[in-house]
């Protein structure tokens, strides 16, 4: 059994990783943690200046590598893990990776945005749920105030 867990470094995605880690431990499943290097973010960071794109891409790829390393360190011992870094639009790349590795589930977090925030920011989780050919476990994240 294999679970795919997309992460972006946000609290909701790391919370979903923790849930998936426990789930994988109990089911003796492999956990494939992935990070998408969002090329739209790279373009935004470069401010549309072509000469800045390589440096911005390198920076975002480096962040992703670090995120994956930190994420794998969070996973319960004894859980088989793999990591993947892909480039492109997050929804498209998560769905493409899922078609390639054929997980039994995709486990992902959600910011829980509604209304205008969701319209402006979009929802990767919603896009994955709509396009996935396997079940998607969307783990809600509740911010806790002190």
Secondary structure, 3 states (H helix, E strand, C coil): CEEEEEECCCHHHHHHHHHHHHHHHHHCCEEEEEEEEEHHHHHHHHCCCHHHHHHHHHHHHHHHHHHHHHHHHHCCCCCCEEEEEEEECHHHHHHHHHHHHCCCEEEEEECCCCHHHHHHHCCHHHHHHHHCCCEEEEEECCCCCC
